[in-house]
Amino acid sequence: SSLWDKSSTELSRLFASMKETECSRRFRLRELLIVFLKQQERTWLGLPSVVSPVLKDLVNRPMDRVSIEDDVQTSIRLRAQGIQKDEQEKKKSKPSENETNKKSGLITTTTSDAN
C-alpha cells in the first residue's frame, strides 16, 4: 500500500509537471504565432482575407489556465482511453495459451492434474 501511495504521488507530480509544461508551451506558441502572423500580414497585405480571420481566431482563442488545463486533461484522457481500447482488442484477438496448445496437439497439465 505504501509503494502504491508513493507511486500515485509521483505520478500526480509527473502529470502536474507535464500539464504545467504544456500550458507554458501553448502560451509561448500563441505569442510566437501572433508575432509571426502580424509580420506575415504586413508582408502579404494582398491577402488580408486569409490572414485576418486566422489572426482574429488566435487573438480571440481562450488562453486562461483553466481552459488550457481542461484541454490538456481531455487530450490525456482520450489518449488513455485509446490505449485501453487497443489493449482490450489485443486481449480479445490473442488466443489463450490452452487454445493454442490444443490446436498444436499439446496437452497442458497443472500440478493438481499430475497428482
N, CA, C and O atoms as a printed pandas DataFrame, in Angstrom:
     atom_number atom_name residue_name chain_id  residue_number  x_coord  y_coord  z_coord
0              1         N          SER        A               1    0.828   -1.195    0.000
1              2        CA          SER        A               1    0.000    0.000    0.000
2              3         C          SER        A               1    0.872    1.259    0.000
3              4         O          SER        A               1    0.558    2.246   -0.665
4              5         N          SER        A               2    1.977    1.206    0.760
5              6        CA          SER        A               2    2.882    2.350    0.818
6              7         C          SER        A               2    3.531    2.598   -0.541
7              8         O          SER        A               2    3.681    3.740   -0.974
8              9         N          LEU        A               3    3.915    1.499   -1.207
9             10        CA          LEU        A               3    4.500    1.625   -2.542
10            11         C          LEU        A               3    3.489    2.245   -3.499
11            12         O          LEU        A               3    3.831    3.106   -4.309
12            13         N          TRP        A               4    2.246    1.799   -3.396
13            14        CA          TRP        A               4    1.180    2.330   -4.254
14            15         C          TRP        A               4    0.993    3.826   -3.992
15            16         O          TRP        A               4    0.859    4.611   -4.931
16            17         N          ASP        A               5    0.985    4.213   -2.726
17            18        CA          ASP        A               5    0.817    5.632   -2.380
18            19         C          ASP        A               5    1.961    6.466   -2.933
19            20         O          ASP        A               5    1.734    7.548   -3.474
20            21         N          LYS        A               6    3.200    5.969   -2.802
21            22        CA          LYS        A               6    4.354    6.694   -3.326
22            23         C          LYS        A               6    4.289    6.798   -4.845
23            24         O          LYS        A               6    4.576    7.847   -5.422
24            25         N          SER        A               7    3.907    5.697   -5.482
25            26        CA          SER        A               7    3.796    5.705   -6.950
26            27         C          SER        A               7    2.706    6.671   -7.399
27            28         O          SER        A               7    2.885    7.436   -8.346
28            29         N          SER        A               8    1.590    6.621   -6.711
29            30        CA          SER        A               8    0.473    7.511   -7.052
30            31         C          SER        A               8    0.866    8.976   -6.877
31            32         O          SER        A               8    0.543    9.819   -7.715
32            33         N          THR        A               9    1.561    9.268   -5.787
33            34        CA          THR        A               9    2.016   10.637   -5.530
34            35         C          THR        A               9    2.980   11.098   -6.622
35            36         O          THR        A               9    2.878   12.215   -7.127
36            37         N          GLU        A              10    3.917   10.215   -6.977
37            38        CA          GLU        A              10    4.903   10.568   -8.002
38            39         C          GLU        A              10    4.232   10.773   -9.360
39            40         O          GLU        A              10    4.587   11.693  -10.096
40            41         N          LEU        A              11    3.255    9.911   -9.694
41            42        CA          LEU        A              11    2.528   10.082  -10.958
42            43         C          LEU        A              11    1.742   11.391  -10.962
43            44         O          LEU        A              11    1.679   12.077  -11.982
44            45         N          SER        A              12    1.151   11.731   -9.835
45            46        CA          SER        A              12    0.420   13.002   -9.737
46            47         C          SER        A              12    1.358   14.175   -9.984
47            48         O          SER        A              12    1.013   15.117  -10.696
48            49         N          ARG        A              13    2.552   14.111   -9.389
49            50        CA          ARG        A              13    3.544   15.168   -9.612
50            51         C          ARG        A              13    3.971   15.226  -11.070
51            52         O          ARG        A              13    4.118   16.306  -11.642
52            53         N          LEU        A              14    4.167   14.063  -11.662
53            54        CA          LEU        A              14    4.575   13.991  -13.063
54            55         C          LEU        A              14    3.503   14.601  -13.965
55            56         O          LEU        A              14    3.820   15.396  -14.850
56            57         N          PHE        A              15    2.243   14.237  -13.751
57            58        CA          PHE        A              15    1.169   14.796  -14.574
58            59         C          PHE        A              15    1.037   16.306  -14.352
59            60         O          PHE        A              15    0.799   17.051  -15.303
60            61         N          ALA        A              16    1.189   16.757  -13.115
61            62        CA          ALA        A              16    1.127   18.202  -12.848
62            63         C          ALA        A              16    2.255   18.915  -13.579
63            64         O          ALA        A              16    2.052   19.988  -14.147
64            65         N          SER        A              17    3.437   18.322  -13.566
65            66        CA          SER        A              17    4.575   18.909  -14.268
66            67         C          SER        A              17    4.329   18.934  -15.770
67            68         O          SER        A              17    4.618   19.928  -16.436
68            69         N          MET        A              18    3.797   17.840  -16.299
69            70        CA          MET        A              18    3.503   17.783  -17.733
70            71         C          MET        A              18    2.453   18.825  -18.109
71            72         O          MET        A              18    2.560   19.480  -19.146
72            73         N          LYS        A              19    1.447   18.973  -17.265
73            74        CA          LYS        A              19    0.388   19.941  -17.524
74            75         C          LYS        A              19    0.959   21.353  -17.520
75            76         O          LYS        A              19    0.621   22.164  -18.382
76            77         N          GLU        A              20    1.823   21.651  -16.551
77            78        CA          GLU        A              20    2.453   22.970  -16.462
78            79         C          GLU        A              20    3.311   23.237  -17.696
79            80         O          GLU        A              20    3.271   24.328  -18.265
80            81         N          THR        A              21    4.082   22.237  -18.102
81            82        CA          THR        A              21    4.935   22.374  -19.284
82            83         C          THR        A              21    4.091   22.623  -20.529
83            84         O          THR        A              21    4.421   23.482  -21.346
84            85         N          GLU        A              22    3.015   21.880  -20.672
85            86        CA          GLU        A              22    2.141   22.046  -21.843
86            87         C          GLU        A              22    1.480   23.422  -21.841
87            88         O          GLU        A              22    1.370   24.055  -22.892
88            89         N          CYS        A              23    1.043   23.886  -20.690
89            90        CA          CYS        A              23    0.445   25.223  -20.598
90            91         C          CYS        A              23    1.465   26.293  -21.008
91            92         O          CYS        A              23    1.148   27.198  -21.779
92            93         N          SER        A              24    2.672   26.180  -20.495
93            94        CA          SER        A              24    3.728   27.141  -20.844
94            95         C          SER        A              24    4.038   27.095  -22.332
95            96         O          SER        A              24    4.202   28.131  -22.976
96            97         N          ARG        A              25    4.115   25.889  -22.870
97            98        CA          ARG        A              25    4.391   25.735  -24.302
98            99         C          ARG        A              25    3.303   26.402  -25.133
99           100         O          ARG        A              25    3.601   27.082  -26.115
100          101         N          ARG        A              26    2.046   26.214  -24.747
101          102        CA          ARG        A              26    0.942   26.818  -25.509
102          103         C          ARG        A              26    0.938   28.337  -25.412
103          104         O          ARG        A              26    0.668   29.024  -26.397
104          105         N          PHE        A              27    1.236   28.865  -24.221
105          106        CA          PHE        A              27    1.318   30.321  -24.073
106          107         C          PHE        A              27    2.393   30.881  -24.995
107          108         O          PHE        A              27    2.167   31.858  -25.710
108          109         N          ARG        A              28    3.564   30.251  -24.971
109          110        CA          ARG        A              28    4.690   30.730  -25.794
110          111         C          ARG        A              28    4.386   30.574  -27.272
111          112         O          ARG        A              28    4.663   31.474  -28.064
112          113         N          LEU        A              29    3.822   29.447  -27.645
113          114        CA          LEU        A              29    3.480   29.209  -29.042
114          115         C          LEU        A              29    2.457   30.234  -29.533
115          116         O          LEU        A              29    2.556   30.730  -30.655
116          117         N          ARG        A              30    1.499   30.538  -28.706
117          118        CA          ARG        A              30    0.496   31.547  -29.075
118          119         C          ARG        A              30    1.158   32.890  -29.359
119          120         O          ARG        A              30    0.869   33.545  -30.360
120          121         N          GLU        A              31    2.056   33.286  -28.453
121          122        CA          GLU        A              31    2.739   34.568  -28.646
122          123         C          GLU        A              31    3.566   34.568  -29.928
123          124         O          GLU        A              31    3.557   35.545  -30.677
124          125         N          LEU        A              32    4.267   33.494  -30.174
125          126        CA          LEU        A              32    5.070   33.391  -31.403
126          127         C          LEU        A              32    4.191   33.427  -32.654
127          128         O          LEU        A              32    4.533   34.079  -33.640
128          129         N          LEU        A              33    3.074   32.735  -32.608
129          130        CA          LEU        A              33    2.175   32.728  -33.765
130          131         C          LEU        A              33    1.585   34.114  -34.035
131          132         O          LEU        A              33    1.440   34.523  -35.187
132          133         N          ILE        A              34    1.251   34.825  -32.967
133          134        CA          ILE        A              34    0.702   36.172  -33.145
134          135         C          ILE        A              34    1.748   37.090  -33.775
135          136         O          ILE        A              34    1.448   37.821  -34.719
136          137         N          VAL        A              35    2.973   37.052  -33.255
137          138        CA          VAL        A              35    4.051   37.871  -33.829
138          139         C          VAL        A              35    4.275   37.492  -35.288
139          140         O          VAL        A              35    4.382   38.367  -36.147
140          141         N          PHE        A              36    4.346   36.196  -35.570
141          142        CA          PHE        A              36    4.569   35.725  -36.931
142          143         C          PHE        A              36    3.448   36.184  -37.865
143          144         O          PHE        A              36    3.709   36.686  -38.958
144          145         N          LEU        A              37    2.211   36.011  -37.432
145          146        CA          LEU        A              37    1.100   36.386  -38.307
146          147         C          LEU        A              37    1.020   37.902  -38.528
147          148         O          LEU        A              37    0.632   38.353  -39.606
148          149         N          LYS        A              38    1.380   38.671  -37.530
149          150        CA          LYS        A              38    1.403   40.126  -37.721
150          151         C          LYS        A              38    2.461   40.502  -38.752
151          152         O          LYS        A              38    2.231   41.370  -39.594
152          153         N          GLN        A              39    3.616   39.852  -38.687
153          154        CA          GLN        A              39    4.660   40.101  -39.688
154          155         C          GLN        A              39    4.194   39.652  -41.068
155          156         O          GLN        A              39    4.407   40.347  -42.062
156          157         N          GLN        A              40    3.564   38.496  -41.119
157          158        CA          GLN        A              40    3.051   37.994  -42.393
158          159         C          GLN        A              40    1.981   38.925  -42.962
159          160         O          GLN        A              40    1.917   39.157  -44.169
160          161         N          GLU        A              41    1.156   39.443  -42.082
161          162        CA          GLU        A              41    0.100   40.353  -42.541
162          163         C          GLU        A              41    0.714   41.601  -43.179
163          164         O          GLU        A              41    0.249   42.073  -44.217
164          165         N          ARG        A              42    1.751   42.122  -42.550
165          166        CA          ARG        A              42    2.420   43.288  -43.134
166          167         C          ARG        A              42    3.073   42.930  -44.467
167          168         O          ARG        A              42    3.036   43.720  -45.410
168          169         N          THR        A              43    3.662   41.755  -44.544
169          170        CA          THR        A              43    4.339   41.318  -45.764
170          171         C          THR        A              43    3.352   41.035  -46.895
171          172         O          THR        A              43    3.599   41.388  -48.048
172          173         N          TRP        A              44    2.277   40.422  -46.568
173          174        CA          TRP        A              44    1.313   39.970  -47.591
174          175         C          TRP        A              44   -0.002   40.754  -47.511
175          176         O          TRP        A              44   -1.078   40.169  -47.389
176          177         N          LEU        A              45    0.099   42.042  -47.578
177          178        CA          LEU        A              45   -1.104   42.868  -47.494
178          179         C          LEU        A              45   -2.128   42.533  -48.574
179          180         O          LEU        A              45   -3.305   42.868  -48.441
180          181         N          GLY        A              46   -1.693   41.884  -49.626
181          182        CA          GLY        A              46   -2.615   41.486  -50.683
182          183         C          GLY        A              46   -3.505   40.320  -50.292
183          184         O          GLY        A              46   -4.439   39.979  -51.019
184          185         N          LEU        A              47   -3.223   39.703  -49.146
185          186        CA          LEU        A              47   -4.020   38.548  -48.730
186          187         C          LEU        A              47   -4.742   38.758  -47.390
187          188         O          LEU        A              47   -4.795   37.827  -46.587
188          189         N          PRO        A              48   -5.288   39.922  -47.126
189          190        CA          PRO        A              48   -5.924   40.150  -45.823
190          191         C          PRO        A              48   -7.131   39.251  -45.586
191          192         O          PRO        A              48   -7.484   38.971  -44.441
192          193         N          SER        A              49   -7.762   38.802  -46.659
193          194        CA          SER        A              49   -8.928   37.939  -46.468
194          195         C          SER        A              49   -8.551   36.586  -45.881
195          196         O          SER        A              49   -9.406   35.900  -45.322
196          197         N          VAL        A              50   -7.280   36.187  -45.997
197          198        CA          VAL        A              50   -6.820   34.913  -45.438
198          199         C          VAL        A              50   -6.214   35.118  -44.046
199          200         O          VAL        A              50   -6.521   34.371  -43.117
200          201         N          VAL        A              51   -5.366   36.119  -43.907
201          202        CA          VAL        A              51   -4.627   36.326  -42.667
202          203         C          VAL        A              51   -5.524   36.864  -41.551
203          204         O          VAL        A              51   -5.421   36.421  -40.408
204          205         N          SER        A              52   -6.383   37.795  -41.868
205          206        CA          SER        A              52   -7.201   38.439  -40.826
206          207         C          SER        A              52   -8.038   37.461  -40.015
207          208         O          SER        A              52   -8.033   37.546  -38.787
208          209         N          PRO        A              53   -8.758   36.535  -40.645
209          210        CA          PRO        A              53   -9.548   35.599  -39.831
210          211         C          PRO        A              53   -8.688   34.698  -38.940
211          212         O          PRO        A              53   -9.078   34.387  -37.814
212          213         N          VAL        A              54   -7.526   34.281  -39.436
213          214        CA          VAL        A              54   -6.639   33.428  -38.639
214          215         C          VAL        A              54   -6.108   34.214  -37.442
215          216         O          VAL        A              54   -6.114   33.713  -36.318
216          217         N          LEU        A              55   -5.656   35.420  -37.676
217          218        CA          LEU        A              55   -5.147   36.264  -36.595
218          219         C          LEU        A              55   -6.256   36.544  -35.578
219          220         O          LEU        A              55   -6.030   36.483  -34.369
220          221         N          LYS        A              56   -7.438   36.847  -36.070
221          222        CA          LYS        A              56   -8.576   37.115  -35.185
222          223         C          LYS        A              56   -8.887   35.887  -34.339
223          224         O          LYS        A              56   -9.151   36.006  -33.143
224          225         N          ASP        A              57   -8.858   34.706  -34.955
225          226        CA          ASP        A              57   -9.125   33.464  -34.233
226          227         C          ASP        A              57   -8.079   33.229  -33.150
227          228         O          ASP        A              57   -8.425   32.839  -32.035
228          229         N          LEU        A              58   -6.804   33.460  -33.461
229          230        CA          LEU        A              58   -5.742   33.278  -32.467
230          231         C          LEU        A              58   -5.883   34.251  -31.297
231          232         O          LEU        A              58   -5.738   33.870  -30.135
232          233         N          VAL        A              59   -6.163   35.492  -31.618
233          234        CA          VAL        A              59   -6.282   36.505  -30.576
234          235         C          VAL        A              59   -7.494   36.225  -29.689
235          236         O          VAL        A              59   -7.438   36.437  -28.478
236          237         N          ASN        A              60   -8.589   35.750  -30.287
237          238        CA          ASN        A              60   -9.825   35.511  -29.539
238          239         C          ASN        A              60   -9.886   34.144  -28.857
239          240         O          ASN        A              60  -10.794   33.889  -28.065
240          241         N          ARG        A              61   -8.936   33.272  -29.154
241          242        CA          ARG        A              61   -8.939   31.924  -28.559
242          243         C          ARG        A              61   -8.734   32.054  -27.050
243          244         O          ARG        A              61   -7.854   32.787  -26.600
244          245         N          PRO        A              62   -9.554   31.337  -26.267
245          246        CA          PRO        A              62   -9.391   31.443  -24.807
246          247         C          PRO        A              62   -8.035   30.908  -24.362
247          248         O          PRO        A              62   -7.648   29.796  -24.722
248          249         N          MET        A              63   -7.325   31.699  -23.584
249          250        CA          MET        A              63   -5.989   31.296  -23.135
250          251         C          MET        A              63   -5.871   31.360  -21.616
251          252         O          MET        A              63   -4.773   31.525  -21.085
252          253         N          ASP        A              64   -6.997   31.229  -20.914
253          254        CA          ASP        A              64   -6.890   31.201  -19.463
254          255         C          ASP        A              64   -6.433   29.810  -19.030
255          256         O          ASP        A              64   -6.645   28.831  -19.745
256          257         N          ARG        A              65   -5.822   29.731  -17.889
257          258        CA          ARG        A              65   -5.224   28.478  -17.398
258          259         C          ARG        A              65   -6.252   27.358  -17.306
259          260         O          ARG        A              65   -5.946   26.219  -17.657
260          261         N          VAL        A              66   -7.453   27.651  -16.846
261          262        CA          VAL        A              66   -8.481   26.615  -16.691
262          263         C          VAL        A              66   -8.833   26.001  -18.046
263          264         O          VAL        A              66   -8.949   24.781  -18.157
264          265         N          SER        A              67   -9.003   26.822  -19.066
265          266        CA          SER        A              67   -9.331   26.304  -20.401
266          267         C          SER        A              67   -8.209   25.424  -20.941
267          268         O          SER        A              67   -8.462   24.364  -21.512
268          269         N          ILE        A              68   -6.979   25.864  -20.758
269          270        CA          ILE        A              68   -5.832   25.083  -21.243
270          271         C          ILE        A              68   -5.723   23.768  -20.476
271          272         O          ILE        A              68   -5.535   22.710  -21.077
272          273         N          GLU        A              69   -5.840   23.835  -19.146
273          274        CA          GLU        A              69   -5.747   22.616  -18.347
274          275         C          GLU        A              69   -6.842   21.631  -18.710
275          276         O          GLU        A              69   -6.594   20.427  -18.786
276          277         N          ASP        A              70   -8.062   22.133  -18.938
277          278        CA          ASP        A              70   -9.162   21.249  -19.351
278          279         C          ASP        A              70   -8.856   20.596  -20.691
279          280         O          ASP        A              70   -9.106   19.406  -20.886
280          281         N          ASP        A              71   -8.319   21.377  -21.603
281          282        CA          ASP        A              71   -7.978   20.843  -22.923
282          283         C          ASP        A              71   -6.891   19.782  -22.825
283          284         O          ASP        A              71   -6.983   18.733  -23.462
284          285         N          VAL        A              72   -5.867   20.053  -22.030
285          286        CA          VAL        A              72   -4.783   19.094  -21.840
286          287         C          VAL        A              72   -5.309   17.827  -21.163
287          288         O          VAL        A              72   -4.978   16.715  -21.575
288          289         N          GLN        A              73   -6.127   17.998  -20.128
289          290        CA          GLN        A              73   -6.683   16.845  -19.412
290          291         C          GLN        A              73   -7.549   15.995  -20.344
291          292         O          GLN        A              73   -7.499   14.767  -20.285
292          293         N          THR        A              74   -8.332   16.633  -21.190
293          294        CA          THR        A              74   -9.159   15.902  -22.153
294          295         C          THR        A              74   -8.282   15.132  -23.128
295          296         O          THR        A              74   -8.578   13.981  -23.450
296          297         N          SER        A              75   -7.215   15.748  -23.597
297          298        CA          SER        A              75   -6.298   15.058  -24.509
298          299         C          SER        A              75   -5.673   13.835  -23.840
299          300         O          SER        A              75   -5.580   12.770  -24.451
300          301         N          ILE        A              76   -5.250   13.988  -22.597
301          302        CA          ILE        A              76   -4.660   12.864  -21.858
302          303         C          ILE        A              76   -5.686   11.752  -21.693
303          304         O          ILE        A              76   -5.380   10.580  -21.911
304          305         N          ARG        A              77   -6.907   12.122  -21.307
305          306        CA          ARG        A              77   -7.961   11.132  -21.087
306          307         C          ARG        A              77   -8.295   10.386  -22.381
307          308         O          ARG        A              77   -8.450    9.165  -22.372
308          309         N          LEU        A              78   -8.403   11.116  -23.488
309          310        CA          LEU        A              78   -8.720   10.474  -24.771
310          311         C          LEU        A              78   -7.609    9.520  -25.194
311          312         O          LEU        A              78   -7.881    8.434  -25.706
312          313         N          ARG        A              79   -6.365    9.920  -24.983
313          314        CA          ARG        A              79   -5.238    9.051  -25.338
314          315         C          ARG        A              79   -5.226    7.801  -24.468
315          316         O          ARG        A              79   -4.987    6.698  -24.958
316          317         N          ALA        A              80   -5.487    7.978  -23.170
317          318        CA          ALA        A              80   -5.532    6.832  -22.250
318          319         C          ALA        A              80   -6.656    5.873  -22.636
319          320         O          ALA        A              80   -6.478    4.656  -22.585
320          321         N          GLN        A              81   -7.811    6.414  -23.021
321          322        CA          GLN        A              81   -8.917    5.564  -23.445
322          323         C          GLN        A              81   -8.569    4.812  -24.721
323          324         O          GLN        A              81   -8.933    3.646  -24.876
324          325         N          GLY        A              82   -7.871    5.468  -25.630
325          326        CA          GLY        A              82   -7.439    4.813  -26.864
326          327         C          GLY        A              82   -6.484    3.667  -26.580
327          328         O          GLY        A              82   -6.597    2.592  -27.167
328          329         N          ILE        A              83   -5.541    3.905  -25.673
329          330        CA          ILE        A              83   -4.589    2.859  -25.284
330          331         C          ILE        A              83   -5.324    1.700  -24.631
331          332         O          ILE        A              83   -5.049    0.536  -24.920
332          333         N          GLN        A              84   -6.254    2.026  -23.755
333          334        CA          GLN        A              84   -7.018    0.990  -23.070
334          335         C          GLN        A              84   -7.836    0.173  -24.067
335          336         O          GLN        A              84   -7.915   -1.050  -23.946
336          337         N          LYS        A              85   -8.430    0.821  -25.030
337          338        CA          LYS        A              85   -9.217    0.132  -26.055
338          339         C          LYS        A              85   -8.312   -0.794  -26.885
339          340         O          LYS        A              85   -8.683   -1.930  -27.177
340          341         N          ASP        A              86   -7.129   -0.300  -27.259
341          342        CA          ASP        A              86   -6.167   -1.120  -28.007
342          343         C          ASP        A              86   -5.774   -2.360  -27.208
343          344         O          ASP        A              86   -5.689   -3.461  -27.752
344          345         N          GLU        A              87   -5.534   -2.166  -25.905
345          346        CA          GLU        A              87   -5.159   -3.290  -25.047
346          347         C          GLU        A              87   -6.282   -4.320  -24.986
347          348         O          GLU        A              87   -6.024   -5.523  -25.039
348          349         N          GLN        A              88   -7.525   -3.857  -24.875
349          350        CA          GLN        A              88   -8.659   -4.772  -24.816
350          351         C          GLN        A              88   -8.812   -5.533  -26.135
351          352         O          GLN        A              88   -9.112   -6.727  -26.131
352          353         N          GLU        A              89   -8.611   -4.854  -27.247
353          354        CA          GLU        A              89   -8.713   -5.515  -28.540
354          355         C          GLU        A              89   -7.613   -6.561  -28.707
355          356         O          GLU        A              89   -7.849   -7.630  -29.271
356          357         N          LYS        A              90   -6.413   -6.253  -28.217
357          358        CA          LYS        A              90   -5.313   -7.221  -28.287
358          359         C          LYS        A              90   -5.642   -8.460  -27.461
359          360         O          LYS        A              90   -5.377   -9.585  -27.886
360          361         N          LYS        A              91   -6.225   -8.251  -26.271
361          362        CA          LYS        A              91   -6.580   -9.380  -25.414
362          363         C          LYS        A              91   -7.656  -10.246  -26.066
363          364         O          LYS        A              91   -7.614  -11.472  -25.964
364          365         N          LYS        A              92   -8.622   -9.609  -26.739
365          366        CA          LYS        A              92   -9.702  -10.353  -27.394
366          367         C          LYS        A              92   -9.175  -11.158  -28.575
367          368         O          LYS        A              92   -9.598  -12.294  -28.790
368          369         N          SER        A              93   -8.263  -10.583  -29.333
369          370        CA          SER        A              93   -7.779  -11.239  -30.542
370          371         C          SER        A              93   -6.690  -12.268  -30.259
371          372         O          SER        A              93   -6.434  -13.126  -31.104
372          373         N          LYS        A              94   -6.047  -12.209  -29.109
373          374        CA          LYS        A              94   -4.972  -13.134  -28.772
374          375         C          LYS        A              94   -5.587  -14.406  -28.181
375          376         O          LYS        A              94   -6.254  -14.340  -27.148
376          377         N          PRO        A              95   -5.371  -15.577  -28.829
377          378        CA          PRO        A              95   -5.938  -16.813  -28.280
378          379         C          PRO        A              95   -5.239  -17.173  -26.978
379          380         O          PRO        A              95   -4.065  -16.860  -26.779
380          381         N          SER        A              96   -5.982  -17.841  -26.089
381          382        CA          SER        A              96   -5.383  -18.225  -24.823
382          383         C          SER        A              96   -4.335  -19.307  -25.055
383          384         O          SER        A              96   -4.326  -19.953  -26.103
384          385         N          GLU        A              97   -3.457  -19.502  -24.083
385          386        CA          GLU        A              97   -2.381  -20.480  -24.210
386          387         C          GLU        A              97   -2.943  -21.893  -24.357
387          388         O          GLU        A              97   -2.420  -22.686  -25.140
388          389         N          ASN        A              98   -4.005  -22.217  -23.610
389          390        CA          ASN        A              98   -4.603  -23.548  -23.702
390          391         C          ASN        A              98   -5.175  -23.809  -25.094
391          392         O          ASN        A              98   -5.017  -24.905  -25.631
392          393         N          GLU        A              99   -5.845  -22.802  -25.690
393          394        CA          GLU        A              99   -6.402  -22.970  -27.038
394          395         C          GLU        A              99   -5.281  -23.199  -28.044
395          396         O          GLU        A              99   -5.414  -24.035  -28.938
396          397         N          THR        A             100   -4.187  -22.473  -27.909
397          398        CA          THR        A             100   -3.048  -22.624  -28.814
398          399         C          THR        A             100   -2.448  -24.019  -28.677
399          400         O          THR        A             100   -2.142  -24.664  -29.679
400          401         N          ASN        A             101   -2.280  -24.486  -27.445
401          402        CA          ASN        A             101   -1.711  -25.811  -27.217
402          403         C          ASN        A             101   -2.629  -26.913  -27.723
403          404         O          ASN        A             101   -2.145  -27.905  -28.268
404          405         N          LYS        A             102   -3.944  -26.769  -27.559
405          406        CA          LYS        A             102   -4.884  -27.774  -28.054
406          407         C          LYS        A             102   -4.805  -27.874  -29.570
407          408         O          LYS        A             102   -4.838  -28.970  -30.129
408          409         N          LYS        A             103   -4.698  -26.719  -30.239
409          410        CA          LYS        A             103   -4.614  -26.709  -31.701
410          411         C          LYS        A             103   -3.324  -27.365  -32.170
411          412         O          LYS        A             103   -3.289  -27.973  -33.240
412          413         N          SER        A             104   -2.264  -27.247  -31.376
413          414        CA          SER        A             104   -0.985  -27.821  -31.782
414          415         C          SER        A             104   -0.858  -29.274  -31.354
415          416         O          SER        A             104    0.128  -29.933  -31.685
416          417         N          GLY        A             105   -1.848  -29.784  -30.620
417          418        CA          GLY        A             105   -1.819  -31.168  -30.182
418          419         C          GLY        A             105   -1.127  -31.349  -28.849
419          420         O          GLY        A             105   -0.958  -32.482  -28.399
420          421         N          LEU        A             106   -0.723  -30.272  -28.204
421          422        CA          LEU        A             106   -0.073  -30.362  -26.905
422          423         C          LEU        A             106   -1.135  -30.357  -25.820
423          424         O          LEU        A             106   -2.153  -29.673  -25.931
424          425         N          ILE        A             107   -0.890  -31.113  -24.792
425          426        CA          ILE        A             107   -1.823  -31.159  -23.670
426          427         C          ILE        A             107   -1.131  -30.508  -22.490
427          428         O          ILE        A             107    0.000  -30.854  -22.149
428          429         N          THR        A             108   -1.810  -29.574  -21.878
429          430        CA          THR        A             108   -1.222  -28.906  -20.721
430          431         C          THR        A             108   -1.790  -29.519  -19.457
431          432         O          THR        A             108   -2.985  -29.799  -19.369
432          433         N          THR        A             109   -0.949  -29.718  -18.510
433          434        CA          THR        A             109   -1.393  -30.253  -17.224
434          435         C          THR        A             109   -0.895  -29.339  -16.155
435          436         O          THR        A             109    0.155  -28.709  -16.282
436          437         N          THR        A             110   -1.661  -29.273  -15.098
437          438        CA          THR        A             110   -1.249  -28.488  -13.941
438          439         C          THR        A             110   -0.745  -29.449  -12.892
439          440         O          THR        A             110   -0.870  -30.663  -13.052
440          441         N          THR        A             111   -0.189  -28.937  -11.841
441          442        CA          THR        A             111    0.332  -29.784  -10.770
442          443         C          THR        A             111   -0.776  -30.633  -10.188
443          444         O          THR        A             111   -0.546  -31.799   -9.866
444          445         N          SER        A             112   -1.963  -30.089  -10.042
445          446        CA          SER        A             112   -3.068  -30.856   -9.487
446          447         C          SER        A             112   -3.515  -31.965  -10.435
447          448         O          SER        A             112   -3.985  -33.005   -9.975
448          449         N          ASP        A             113   -3.378  -31.767  -11.762
449          450        CA          ASP        A             113   -3.735  -32.798  -12.741
450          451         C          ASP        A             113   -2.754  -33.953  -12.671
451          452         O          ASP        A             113   -3.152  -35.104  -12.852
452          453         N          ALA        A             114   -1.476  -33.676  -12.413
453          454        CA          ALA        A             114   -0.455  -34.697  -12.428
454          455         C          ALA        A             114   -0.544  -35.587  -11.200
455          456         O          ALA        A             114   -0.094  -36.733  -11.239
456          457         N          ASN        A             115   -1.109  -35.091  -10.119
457          458        CA          ASN        A             115   -1.217  -35.874   -8.857
458          459         C          ASN        A             115   -2.406  -36.725   -8.847
459          460         O          ASN        A             115   -2.645  -37.439   -7.873
